[in-house]
Structures are given as C-alpha cells and as structure tokens.
C-alpha cells in the first residue's frame, strides 16, 4: 500500500503526454546538453525569472574537453534574501549582466556552436520540466514568434524515481551523496549541471546493471 501511495504521489508530476518529454528509461542517451538553472522563484507564470543558466555538452569521446556554458542573468528586480542565501548570487553580481532575451541569444549561439547540425536538441536536467519552463518564458522574450524553447528533454528525477520508488527523497542533494558524487549541492547552475551529469551516468549504470531499460537490444 505504501508503494502505491508513493507512485500515485509521483505520477501527479509526470505529464506523459508532453510531446517534448523523453521516457528516461527507454534507452541510454549518449549525446545531450545537461542543463541547470537558478531562478528567482518556483513559478514562471507568477513572474519568477532566470538568474543563471549552466550547461554542459556531452557526447561520446569528449569526456576530457566538454564545452560548457555559464551565464548570469539580470532579472531586472532585486533578489530576495532567500534566493541570495540559497545560491550565493547577489544583486551586485547581476548588475550589468544580460537580461533574459540577450542571455537566450548567447545560449543559442553556444548551442549552435557545439550541437551536431541538423540533430534535434536533447536536454537532460533534474526536474527538467521546471528548467525548461523557464527557458520557454525566456525564449519568448528572445523571439516572440517562438512559443517554446525547441528541445526534447529527459528528467533524472523521474529516472531516479522509476529506478528506486522506495527512496524517500530524490533531490540532487540526496542523490549525489547516495551515488558518492559529492557532499554538497552548490545551487550554482554550472557546478550543479556537472554533478547532475555524473548523476545521470550513475543512474544509467544502475539501470544497465539491473536490466531496467525499456528498449531491448535486437
């Protein structure tokens, strides 16, 4: 009964009909951009905005030279004490930084430089729908004709839940300890993206070891 309750709780947060969503246990993804963001709050529909994007391009063979993207963003209003305390980002650090539209332009330029031409963009993030929802809002500032940030995404939080539904917590701070990746989640976008990439690799290794992939080899 307890297991069913946990599943029902988590399923409320999974929209399996979302056309951009990738089932995290369908098959291992080897080429992707690992993404993390810092924001002024939880809900972009209530006015919360990006204050940092961090990203890491992963493909086979680039383990020792992975291109990275790191950009602070001016939200054009003061940060709360809570956000500054959580992230260490201050209003002074954001002074003179690009606003959302200009930051997205830089992000697109970086993606165009590193991503294989003609391939659909794949993003992986922990609680990916959250991060991508903020990119969607910023994308509309950058390009008013674009309704969303054009990508497919997979979520390591969903992947962790599906592998280990008995776990009480699936937060990055807990999982990086469980998988011996680190002791502290820094709440800075690039450093967190690097830890989350290591987490994705650990989850993939566990899925392989336990035979949990949905797509069978021919």
trRosetta pair geometry for C-beta under 8 A, 3 or more apart (Angstrom, degrees):
i j d omega theta_ij theta_ji phi_ij phi_ji
1 4 5.8 -55 -152 35 34 111
1 5 6.5 36 151 -21 66 104
2 5 5.7 -53 -151 33 33 113
2 6 6.6 35 152 -19 65 103
3 6 5.7 -53 -151 34 34 112
3 7 6.4 33 153 -18 66 106
3 165 6.4 74 -153 116 89 123
3 166 7.1 -37 -105 -87 94 76
4 7 5.6 -54 -148 37 33 111
4 8 6.2 33 155 -18 67 106
5 8 5.8 -55 -147 37 30 110
5 9 6.4 34 153 -22 64 105
6 9 5.7 -55 -152 33 30 113
6 10 6.5 20 156 -12 65 108
6 165 5.5 131 114 169 129 96
6 166 7.5 125 66 -103 174 32
7 10 6.0 -61 -148 40 30 104
7 11 6.0 33 157 -25 67 111
7 165 6.1 3 -75 -158 83 142
8 11 5.8 -52 -139 33 29 114
8 12 7.2 44 157 -33 58 94
9 12 6.4 -52 -173 11 31 113
10 13 6.2 -68 -171 37 47 104
10 14 6.9 33 143 -17 77 110
10 161 5.2 158 -153 -170 155 149
10 165 7.4 -122 9 -132 152 95
11 14 5.6 -62 -146 35 46 109
13 129 8.0 -173 170 43 87 143
14 158 6.2 101 -100 -117 114 121
15 18 4.4 81 103 -34 107 106
15 21 6.8 168 84 -27 79 152
15 129 7.4 106 26 -107 109 151
16 21 7.0 -122 -134 88 34 145
16 23 8.0 31 -137 -86 93 92
18 21 4.0 77 82 -12 109 115
18 129 7.4 -105 -105 -105 174 117
20 132 7.2 -176 120 163 146 160
20 148 7.6 -127 -52 140 148 148
20 151 6.5 63 -160 91 120 60
20 152 5.4 -166 -167 -120 66 47
20 153 5.7 31 142 18 102 88
21 129 7.6 -11 -90 -76 108 102
21 152 7.7 -161 -53 -163 2 75
21 153 6.5 -37 -108 71 47 78
21 154 7.6 100 -167 -96 59 46
21 155 7.6 -24 -143 -10 96 107
22 26 6.7 -101 174 20 85 130
22 29 7.4 60 132 -65 158 135
22 122 7.3 22 -28 -142 152 104
22 152 5.5 71 -44 161 108 109
22 153 6.5 -157 11 94 95 27
22 154 4.1 -50 70 -75 113 92
23 26 4.3 98 80 -41 104 103
23 154 7.8 -17 80 -121 18 99
23 214 6.6 -13 125 18 136 152
24 154 4.9 124 -100 -171 76 105
24 155 6.0 -88 -64 60 128 61
24 156 7.1 147 -139 -96 143 32
24 158 5.0 155 -6 94 137 104
24 159 3.6 -119 144 -75 146 93
24 162 6.6 164 68 26 113 138
25 159 6.4 144 -54 -128 82 81
25 162 5.6 -122 -23 111 134 146
25 163 7.5 158 -84 -62 127 83
25 207 6.0 -165 -129 -136 94 139
25 212 5.8 -72 -153 137 130 95
25 213 5.9 -160 177 -123 78 43
25 214 5.3 102 116 -19 87 97
26 213 7.3 19 136 -167 19 81
26 214 5.0 -46 -117 54 43 119
26 215 5.2 45 172 -23 67 111
27 213 5.9 60 -105 -165 49 121
27 214 7.4 -90 -47 57 63 79
27 215 4.3 -31 -62 44 103 134
28 204 5.0 70 -116 -145 109 123
28 207 7.6 169 -71 78 89 131
28 208 7.5 1 -53 -60 127 109
28 213 7.2 -56 -29 -104 76 132
29 32 5.1 51 136 -41 124 130
29 122 6.2 -154 -166 152 137 148
29 124 6.6 171 75 -60 144 129
29 154 6.3 -179 -13 14 149 153
30 58 7.7 -128 171 128 43 97
30 59 6.8 65 138 -146 80 51
30 60 5.4 5 167 -45 123 97
31 58 6.9 -170 -135 99 35 67
31 59 4.4 25 -115 -110 89 87
31 60 7.2 -60 -67 -4 87 77
31 116 7.0 3 170 -2 149 125
31 119 7.5 -22 114 151 138 158
31 122 6.9 100 102 47 70 129
32 58 5.5 -4 60 59 72 103
32 122 4.5 -76 -114 105 84 106
32 123 6.8 131 -172 -120 96 13
32 124 4.9 45 150 -8 146 108
32 154 7.6 -56 -130 33 152 113
33 55 5.2 0 178 -171 108 116
33 56 7.0 152 -160 72 60 42
33 57 5.5 -28 -103 -99 78 63
33 58 7.4 165 -97 18 26 78
33 111 7.1 -40 -69 -113 157 96
33 114 8.0 108 -91 95 108 126
33 115 7.2 -46 -48 -85 118 108
33 121 7.0 -15 11 -171 122 94
33 122 7.0 151 19 87 73 57
33 123 5.4 -33 71 -108 94 65
33 124 7.3 170 81 24 43 71
34 55 6.7 156 80 -155 52 58
34 56 4.5 -11 56 57 103 99
34 58 6.0 52 -17 -12 103 121
34 123 8.0 123 -110 -164 18 60
34 124 5.3 -32 -104 72 65 96
34 125 7.0 134 -165 -83 56 57
34 193 4.9 137 121 -176 98 92
34 194 7.7 122 101 -81 139 27
34 196 5.8 168 -176 92 119 101
34 197 4.1 -91 -51 -75 172 97
34 200 6.9 -143 -105 2 120 142
35 53 7.4 -36 -156 -162 94 87
35 54 7.4 142 -158 84 47 57
35 55 5.0 -10 -103 -104 69 91
35 123 5.1 -9 -2 -161 132 107
35 124 7.1 154 18 71 80 42
35 125 4.5 -47 71 -76 89 113
35 128 7.6 85 64 -129 112 84
35 131 5.5 150 118 147 115 150
35 132 8.0 88 91 -67 151 73
35 193 6.1 -48 -157 -115 10 119
36 53 8.0 149 84 -159 48 44
36 54 4.9 -11 63 64 91 103
36 55 7.6 -178 25 -76 60 50
36 125 6.3 154 -82 -138 52 100
36 126 7.4 10 -101 32 96 93
36 131 6.8 -104 -135 -106 30 142
36 189 4.6 176 98 -156 92 65
36 190 7.3 -168 56 -68 112 17
36 192 4.2 -176 175 93 171 109
36 193 4.1 -143 5 -62 106 81
36 196 6.2 145 -62 9 117 142
37 50 5.7 -74 -166 -126 123 97
37 52 6.4 158 -160 86 55 62
37 53 5.6 -18 -106 -103 84 60
37 54 7.4 -177 -84 23 36 72
37 131 4.8 149 10 -134 113 90
37 134 5.5 -167 119 74 166 144
37 135 7.5 -151 -61 -50 147 86
37 189 5.7 9 -117 -116 23 119
38 50 7.5 92 77 -162 52 62
38 51 5.1 -58 104 70 96 93
38 52 4.0 27 38 44 107 107
38 83 7.9 118 171 -168 103 101
38 87 5.1 82 -152 -117 142 144
38 89 6.4 131 128 -7 153 147
38 187 6.6 89 -106 170 114 75
38 188 6.9 -30 -47 -129 136 35
38 189 5.2 -110 -13 -55 91 96
39 42 7.5 129 94 -80 131 24
39 44 7.8 -84 -155 -72 143 85
39 48 5.4 56 158 160 117 110
39 49 6.5 -179 -154 94 85 26
39 50 5.7 -54 -103 -103 78 39
39 51 6.2 149 -119 10 22 85
39 83 8.0 -103 101 -130 44 127
39 134 5.7 -121 -91 -106 131 152
40 48 4.9 -165 74 -149 83 73
40 49 5.3 25 14 47 119 68
40 50 8.0 -26 -7 24 84 5
40 51 6.0 107 -52 -34 77 115
40 75 5.3 84 -47 -125 135 168
40 77 7.7 54 -132 73 162 102
40 79 6.4 -136 -122 -120 93 74
40 80 7.3 112 -168 4 83 95
40 83 5.9 -33 -138 -91 50 164
41 46 6.9 -83 111 84 143 109
41 47 7.4 40 42 86 141 71
41 48 3.2 -124 61 -99 96 123
41 83 7.6 -71 -61 -72 55 126
42 48 6.1 158 43 -27 28 169
42 130 7.8 -57 -159 -143 69 116
43 46 4.0 47 98 18 116 110
43 47 7.9 36 95 36 82 52
43 48 5.4 115 63 11 44 123
44 47 7.6 177 -167 35 36 7
44 48 5.3 -89 -84 69 42 84
44 49 7.0 89 -124 -86 83 44
44 133 5.5 -170 16 137 132 99
44 134 5.3 178 -67 -97 131 63
44 136 7.6 143 93 67 164 95
44 137 4.6 -150 -179 -31 138 149
48 134 7.6 -67 112 -104 95 107
49 73 7.6 -125 141 117 101 125
49 75 4.5 144 79 -134 125 103
49 76 8.0 4 66 33 165 86
49 100 6.3 -96 -168 -70 117 129
49 134 7.3 124 -157 -151 34 103
49 137 7.2 -123 -118 109 71 136
49 138 7.6 108 -158 -73 85 95
50 53 6.4 6 -171 -51 134 89
50 73 4.9 27 114 63 96 155
50 75 7.2 -179 76 -88 43 92
50 100 6.0 117 47 -112 110 96
50 103 7.0 -148 103 92 135 153
50 134 5.2 124 -65 163 93 121
50 135 7.8 67 -66 -77 138 49
50 137 7.9 174 -18 76 98 107
50 138 5.5 -6 5 -61 135 137
51 72 6.7 -14 163 -158 69 71
51 73 5.3 -152 -143 62 27 87
51 75 5.5 -44 -84 -40 88 112
51 79 7.1 41 -98 -92 157 119
51 83 7.5 103 11 167 156 134
51 87 7.5 122 89 97 132 172
51 89 5.8 136 137 124 133 159
51 94 6.5 -62 -154 -97 101 133
52 70 7.6 -10 -170 -167 100 71
52 71 6.8 166 -150 88 57 51
52 72 5.3 -26 -97 -108 87 54
52 73 6.2 -161 -69 12 33 89
52 87 7.5 165 13 -168 137 143
52 89 6.6 -147 -33 -82 128 153
52 188 7.0 -59 128 -158 162 61
52 189 4.3 -161 127 -16 107 129
53 69 6.7 -23 119 123 101 108
53 70 7.5 -178 92 -141 61 30
53 71 5.0 5 52 55 94 98
53 73 7.0 62 -9 -30 89 122
53 103 6.5 141 7 164 124 119
53 107 5.9 -24 110 -89 162 128
53 135 7.9 83 -109 -91 124 96
53 189 5.8 171 169 169 12 162
54 68 7.7 -18 -167 -173 80 95
54 69 6.8 163 -154 90 35 68
54 70 5.2 12 -112 -108 80 74
54 71 7.9 -173 -73 26 48 60
54 188 7.0 85 -43 141 149 66
54 189 2.8 162 -5 125 107 89
54 190 3.3 -148 -145 -63 125 51
54 191 7.2 -57 -169 13 167 44
54 192 6.6 117 67 51 143 84
54 193 4.5 -157 116 -6 104 128
55 68 7.0 158 86 -159 55 51
55 69 4.2 5 54 52 99 109
55 70 7.9 -159 28 -64 61 48
55 107 7.4 95 4 -142 144 99
55 110 7.4 134 70 113 130 139
55 189 7.9 -19 -32 150 54 111
55 190 7.5 -53 17 -106 30 76
55 193 5.9 -145 -107 -148 24 166
56 66 5.5 30 -173 141 94 130
56 67 7.6 155 -154 87 47 51
56 68 5.5 -13 -103 -108 70 76
56 69 7.7 -146 -61 24 34 73
56 190 7.4 112 -53 -152 94 76
56 193 5.0 163 -5 134 106 117
56 194 6.0 116 -55 -83 152 64
56 197 5.5 -66 80 -48 143 146
57 62 7.2 -21 109 105 89 155
57 66 5.9 -178 69 -172 64 83
57 67 4.5 11 33 60 122 97
57 68 7.7 -136 12 -71 78 34
57 114 4.4 -117 -70 151 168 142
57 115 7.1 -137 -127 -74 126 64
58 62 7.0 -171 -146 70 39 112
58 66 6.1 -6 -89 -132 59 129
58 197 6.1 164 -60 -145 140 126
59 62 5.2 55 59 10 79 122
59 116 7.8 112 -101 -36 150 110
62 65 5.6 -90 -164 70 78 73
62 66 5.2 107 132 -88 105 65
62 67 7.7 -33 171 -3 143 74
63 66 7.1 -11 -141 -44 18 103
67 110 7.5 173 151 -175 124 99
67 113 7.6 -164 -166 105 161 106
67 114 4.6 -141 65 -105 155 140
68 190 6.1 60 -176 -147 118 123
69 106 8.0 153 -159 133 114 94
69 107 6.4 94 168 -122 150 71
69 110 4.6 97 -96 150 128 166
69 190 7.6 -164 84 -98 43 107
70 189 6.7 155 -132 81 76 107
70 190 4.3 -31 -94 -50 111 137
71 97 7.7 135 176 -168 75 112
71 98 7.1 -28 -177 45 117 115
71 103 5.2 149 139 -148 137 100
71 106 5.9 140 -99 93 151 136
71 107 6.7 -110 19 -64 150 89
72 89 7.1 168 -130 -139 113 123
72 93 6.3 -117 -150 142 160 97
72 94 5.8 -141 159 -105 118 68
72 97 4.5 -86 104 -126 96 154
73 94 7.2 -10 91 -140 31 106
73 97 5.9 -154 -119 132 14 124
73 98 6.4 -45 -122 83 67 73
73 99 6.8 68 -171 -153 84 24
73 100 6.0 59 -174 -86 131 54
73 103 4.5 -26 -102 -58 108 161
73 138 8.0 -51 -150 -118 160 139
74 94 4.8 135 -102 166 65 99
74 95 7.2 77 -105 -104 118 21
74 96 7.5 158 -62 53 132 19
74 97 4.5 159 -39 72 88 88
74 98 6.7 -167 15 94 96 21
74 99 5.2 -56 69 -85 97 63
75 79 7.3 105 37 -74 134 78
75 94 7.0 -21 10 -178 75 155
75 99 8.0 118 -104 -136 15 75
75 100 7.8 52 -114 -50 52 98
76 99 6.1 25 -44 -119 112 114
78 91 5.5 -26 -133 -92 74 134
79 83 4.7 -115 -174 78 106 123
79 84 5.1 119 113 -50 129 94
79 89 6.8 163 -84 103 168 92
79 90 7.1 -145 42 -149 138 31
79 91 5.7 -155 16 -65 96 79
79 94 7.5 128 -32 2 117 145
80 83 4.9 94 57 7 82 98
80 84 7.1 -153 92 0 44 87
81 84 5.8 -59 -147 43 33 110
81 85 5.9 34 155 -20 68 111
82 85 5.7 -60 -148 39 26 111
82 86 6.2 25 156 -20 65 109
83 86 5.7 -54 -143 37 30 111
83 87 6.0 -7 170 12 67 114
83 89 7.1 -44 142 65 92 101
84 87 6.7 -72 -132 54 22 85
84 88 7.1 47 -177 -124 57 9
84 89 6.3 -116 -118 75 60 55
84 90 5.5 56 -135 -97 117 60
84 91 7.8 -42 -86 -23 128 72
86 187 5.3 -115 152 165 81 164
87 187 4.7 -120 -102 132 60 109
87 188 6.4 115 -163 -80 83 63
88 186 8.0 -43 11 174 131 85
88 187 7.3 135 7 86 89 102
88 188 6.9 -34 50 -67 115 106
89 93 5.5 -118 -158 69 68 141
89 94 6.8 62 170 -47 106 103
89 188 7.7 139 -50 -107 100 84
90 93 4.8 106 56 0 74 100
90 94 7.4 -150 97 -1 45 88
91 94 5.9 -67 -155 41 35 107
91 95 6.9 53 148 -43 67 92
92 95 5.7 -34 -155 2 38 117
93 97 7.7 23 136 -33 62 132
94 97 5.0 -76 -159 23 55 129
97 103 7.7 26 155 -76 96 113
98 101 7.9 -116 165 73 104 55
98 102 3.4 -126 -165 97 119 117
98 103 4.6 161 97 -57 116 72
98 105 7.9 -118 -180 44 152 100
98 106 6.7 148 32 -8 164 130
99 102 5.6 82 52 21 64 103
99 103 6.9 -125 104 -9 26 98
99 141 7.7 -110 131 153 100 145
100 103 5.7 -61 -145 37 27 112
100 104 6.3 25 159 -18 65 106
100 137 7.5 -54 -173 116 151 86
100 138 4.2 -134 -176 -129 108 92
100 141 4.6 61 100 66 115 157
100 142 7.2 -114 130 -45 79 84
101 104 5.9 -56 -151 35 29 109
101 105 6.6 34 150 -22 63 102
101 138 7.1 -168 -74 -173 40 74
101 141 4.1 -119 -69 131 90 98
101 142 4.4 159 -144 -84 69 57
102 105 5.4 -47 -152 29 37 116
102 106 6.7 36 151 -16 65 101
102 142 7.9 -178 -39 -104 19 91
103 106 5.7 -54 -155 36 35 110
103 107 6.4 37 148 -20 67 105
103 138 6.8 -54 77 -169 107 136
104 107 5.3 -50 -144 36 38 115
104 108 6.2 41 155 -20 67 101
104 135 7.5 128 -112 -154 109 74
104 138 4.8 165 -60 142 125 105
104 139 5.9 171 -150 -92 151 49
104 141 6.9 139 10 73 140 94
104 142 3.8 -100 85 -54 134 145
104 143 8.0 -122 119 -4 136 85
105 108 5.8 -53 -149 36 30 111
105 109 6.5 32 151 -21 63 105
105 142 5.8 177 -52 -140 74 117
106 109 5.6 -52 -149 34 34 114
106 110 6.5 34 153 -18 65 103
107 110 5.8 -54 -151 35 32 110
107 111 6.3 32 151 -18 66 106
108 111 5.6 -54 -145 38 33 112
108 112 6.2 36 156 -21 66 105
108 142 7.4 150 -19 167 132 154
109 112 5.8 -52 -147 35 29 113
109 113 6.5 29 152 -21 61 107
110 113 5.7 -59 -154 33 32 113
110 114 6.4 -1 162 2 69 111
111 114 6.5 -74 -140 48 27 89
111 115 5.0 6 179 -10 72 125
111 121 6.7 3 -169 -116 132 132
112 115 6.8 -42 -99 38 17 99
115 119 6.7 -138 163 65 94 104
115 121 6.1 -22 -149 -105 157 88
116 119 4.3 42 85 7 104 133
120 151 7.6 129 166 -143 82 44
120 152 5.8 49 140 -4 121 114
121 150 6.5 97 34 111 124 77
121 151 4.3 -67 98 -113 108 84
121 152 7.0 164 89 24 56 69
122 151 6.8 145 -103 -171 16 92
122 152 5.2 -24 -108 72 69 98
122 153 7.3 150 -164 -93 55 36
122 154 7.3 12 -175 -1 99 100
123 128 6.5 143 115 -152 102 118
123 131 7.7 -147 155 99 135 123
123 132 6.5 141 86 -82 151 110
123 151 4.8 39 -8 157 112 145
123 152 7.1 174 25 86 73 45
123 153 4.3 -24 72 -105 97 90
123 154 7.6 180 92 26 53 61
124 128 6.8 -83 -162 -90 33 130
124 153 7.0 157 -89 -159 32 69
124 154 4.9 -18 -109 67 83 93
124 155 7.6 -179 -155 -81 64 20
124 156 6.5 70 172 -40 101 96
124 196 7.7 -177 121 136 95 111
124 197 7.8 106 87 -102 123 67
124 200 5.8 46 147 -97 147 153
125 128 3.9 128 60 -103 94 74
125 130 7.8 -129 120 60 130 83
125 131 4.5 -80 154 30 167 148
125 132 7.2 178 31 -35 142 86
125 153 6.7 -24 21 -163 98 118
125 155 6.7 -27 75 -114 65 62
125 156 7.1 -123 118 10 22 96
125 193 7.9 -48 -115 -115 80 85
125 196 6.9 19 -145 148 45 156
126 155 7.0 87 -137 -166 27 71
126 156 4.7 -47 -92 60 73 108
126 157 5.1 96 -166 -42 70 93
126 172 5.2 97 119 -68 171 107
126 196 5.0 -126 -23 -129 111 129
126 199 7.2 20 -72 82 123 149
127 130 4.4 9 139 16 105 124
127 131 6.9 117 99 -16 76 90
127 155 6.4 52 -94 -151 13 113
127 157 4.9 40 -58 -7 63 148
128 131 5.8 -59 -151 40 41 106
128 132 5.8 30 159 -13 76 111
128 153 4.4 174 160 157 137 125
128 154 6.5 134 -30 94 163 24
128 155 4.0 -128 9 -88 107 83
128 156 7.7 111 -40 9 100 65
128 157 7.7 -160 -8 23 72 99
129 132 6.0 -58 -138 44 29 106
129 133 6.1 39 158 -31 64 105
129 153 7.4 157 -72 97 52 141
129 155 6.7 -21 -16 -79 80 135
130 133 6.0 -56 -152 26 24 112
130 134 7.2 16 154 -12 59 103
131 134 6.1 -62 -162 35 35 107
131 135 6.6 32 146 -16 68 106
132 135 5.2 -50 -147 38 42 114
132 136 6.3 55 150 -30 68 97
132 149 6.2 -141 -161 60 81 124
132 151 6.9 -133 -127 66 121 121
132 153 5.4 -109 -55 -37 146 163
133 136 5.5 -43 -152 24 33 119
133 137 7.1 32 151 -16 61 99
134 137 5.8 -49 -152 33 38 109
134 138 6.4 31 152 -11 67 108
135 138 5.7 -60 -145 45 34 108
135 139 5.8 44 153 -31 68 106
135 149 4.0 -15 129 -25 110 159
135 151 7.9 7 107 17 151 132
136 139 5.6 -52 -147 30 26 116
136 140 6.9 25 155 -18 60 102
136 147 7.8 -12 -162 140 100 56
136 148 4.7 -32 -125 -137 103 70
136 149 5.2 -110 -80 -1 53 90
137 140 6.0 -56 -158 31 32 108
137 141 7.1 32 146 -17 62 102
138 141 5.5 -51 -156 32 41 114
138 142 6.4 39 148 -17 69 105
138 149 7.7 24 66 -64 86 119
139 142 5.5 -56 -148 40 35 111
139 143 6.3 -32 171 42 71 92
139 146 5.4 -86 152 103 107 123
139 148 6.5 55 74 171 149 24
139 149 4.3 -171 -48 -72 147 76
140 143 7.1 -76 -125 73 25 55
140 144 6.0 52 -175 -115 69 46
140 146 6.5 -143 -92 79 54 75
140 147 7.1 15 -88 -140 106 26
141 144 7.8 20 -123 -70 14 71
142 146 7.6 -19 82 45 90 129
143 146 4.1 47 97 7 115 115
146 149 7.7 65 143 -84 125 35
146 150 7.2 -85 -160 -34 122 100
154 158 7.8 -119 -179 56 66 120
154 159 7.3 45 162 -47 103 119
155 158 4.1 74 87 9 111 108
155 159 6.7 -179 99 -12 59 85
156 159 5.1 -50 -144 37 41 118
156 160 6.2 47 155 -23 69 100
156 196 6.1 179 26 -169 157 97
156 199 5.8 82 177 112 151 114
156 200 5.2 -100 -96 -85 125 82
156 203 6.2 173 -149 3 93 158
157 160 5.8 -50 -149 33 31 111
157 161 6.5 31 152 -17 62 106
157 170 5.3 110 -153 130 78 120
158 161 5.7 -57 -150 37 32 111
158 162 6.2 26 156 -17 68 108
159 162 6.0 -57 -146 38 29 107
159 163 6.3 23 157 -14 64 110
159 200 7.5 67 62 -126 160 71
159 203 5.0 73 130 165 126 149
159 207 7.6 -64 -172 -56 106 132
160 163 5.9 -61 -146 40 29 107
160 164 6.2 -38 175 41 66 100
160 167 7.1 -53 156 49 100 151
160 170 4.5 151 101 -148 129 113
160 175 6.0 -74 -115 -102 151 140
160 203 6.2 -89 -76 -108 70 130
161 164 7.2 -93 -136 66 18 60
161 165 5.9 48 178 -97 67 66
161 167 7.6 -121 -110 54 51 109
161 170 5.4 -44 -63 -71 81 164
162 165 7.0 12 -122 -57 20 92
162 212 7.7 139 127 173 100 129
163 203 6.4 -159 -14 -153 156 91
163 206 5.9 66 -165 113 147 126
163 207 6.2 -96 -98 -78 121 82
163 210 7.4 119 -150 55 96 148
163 212 6.1 60 -111 164 83 173
164 167 4.5 51 126 -19 112 112
164 170 7.9 159 77 -94 101 103
167 170 6.0 103 101 -68 128 80
167 174 7.9 144 176 129 123 137
167 178 8.0 -11 -126 -99 136 163
169 174 4.4 115 105 -9 119 168
170 174 7.1 -105 -116 68 9 124
170 175 6.5 32 -161 -55 51 118
171 174 4.8 87 60 10 84 101
171 175 6.8 -166 87 -6 39 90
171 185 7.8 -96 147 -19 98 157
172 175 5.9 -63 -137 42 30 105
172 176 6.0 28 168 -22 69 107
172 185 4.9 100 107 -103 109 139
172 192 6.7 33 160 -157 165 101
172 195 6.7 90 -176 111 117 123
172 196 6.3 -53 -121 -84 123 93
172 199 7.0 -102 -134 -49 81 164
173 176 6.7 -52 -142 30 19 105
173 177 7.3 14 155 -10 53 108
173 184 7.5 -12 -133 -152 89 37
173 185 4.2 -91 -83 -1 77 125
174 177 6.1 -68 -164 38 34 108
174 178 6.2 32 148 -22 71 111
175 178 5.2 -52 -142 37 38 115
175 179 6.0 12 165 1 72 109
175 181 7.7 15 122 23 72 129
175 199 5.6 61 124 -137 123 127
176 179 6.4 -63 -137 52 27 93
176 181 4.0 -90 -153 68 78 111
176 182 4.5 -20 160 50 128 84
176 183 7.6 -104 115 -30 109 10
176 185 6.5 149 17 -68 141 86
176 195 5.4 -15 -104 -179 136 121
176 198 7.7 65 -124 86 92 114
176 199 6.2 -73 -83 -76 73 112
177 180 7.5 28 -174 -76 31 34
177 181 7.7 -76 -47 43 21 76
177 182 7.4 -66 -68 84 55 48
177 183 6.5 60 -94 -123 92 44
179 198 7.7 166 113 132 128 93
179 199 6.2 134 50 -121 152 68
179 202 4.1 65 -164 165 143 164
179 203 7.9 -65 -87 -50 153 65
181 195 5.7 113 141 -156 129 85
181 198 4.8 141 -136 113 123 129
181 199 6.0 -57 -40 -69 166 74
181 202 6.8 -105 -59 -27 116 147
182 185 7.5 121 95 -70 125 49
182 195 5.6 -60 10 -122 138 122
185 192 6.2 47 -164 -112 88 99
185 195 6.9 -154 -115 85 73 163
186 191 4.6 3 46 96 142 138
186 192 6.2 -137 55 -57 85 82
186 195 8.0 152 11 -13 94 139
187 192 6.7 49 -95 -59 19 132
188 191 4.7 49 75 28 102 111
188 192 6.3 167 71 -14 45 95
189 192 6.0 -67 -146 41 21 108
189 193 6.2 23 159 -23 63 108
190 193 5.5 -52 -146 33 33 113
190 194 6.5 35 155 -20 65 101
191 194 5.7 -50 -152 32 34 113
191 195 6.7 31 151 -14 64 104
192 195 5.6 -54 -149 39 36 110
192 196 6.0 34 153 -19 68 109
193 196 5.6 -56 -142 40 31 111
193 197 6.4 38 154 -25 64 100
194 197 5.8 -48 -151 28 30 113
194 198 6.9 29 150 -13 60 103
195 198 5.7 -56 -156 37 36 111
195 199 6.3 40 145 -23 67 105
196 199 5.1 -46 -145 35 39 119
196 200 6.5 46 152 -24 66 96
197 200 5.7 -46 -150 30 34 112
197 201 6.7 33 150 -16 62 102
198 201 5.7 -53 -152 36 34 112
198 202 6.5 36 149 -19 65 105
199 202 5.6 -55 -149 36 34 112
199 203 6.3 33 153 -18 67 105
200 203 5.7 -54 -147 38 32 111
200 204 6.3 36 153 -21 65 104
201 204 5.6 -50 -147 34 32 113
201 205 6.4 34 153 -20 64 104
202 205 5.7 -52 -149 35 32 112
202 206 6.5 31 152 -18 64 105
203 206 5.6 -53 -148 37 33 111
203 207 6.3 35 152 -21 66 104
204 207 5.7 -53 -147 36 32 112
204 208 6.4 31 154 -17 65 105
205 208 5.8 -54 -149 37 31 110
205 209 6.2 31 154 -20 65 109
206 209 5.6 -55 -144 38 31 112
206 210 6.1 7 164 1 67 114
206 212 7.6 4 122 21 74 136
207 210 6.3 -70 -141 50 24 95
207 212 4.2 -100 -148 64 74 110
207 213 5.6 90 152 -57 113 75
208 211 7.7 28 -176 -71 28 35
208 212 7.9 -71 -40 36 20 81
208 213 7.0 22 -89 -28 56 115
213 216 7.5 146 100 -79 99 42
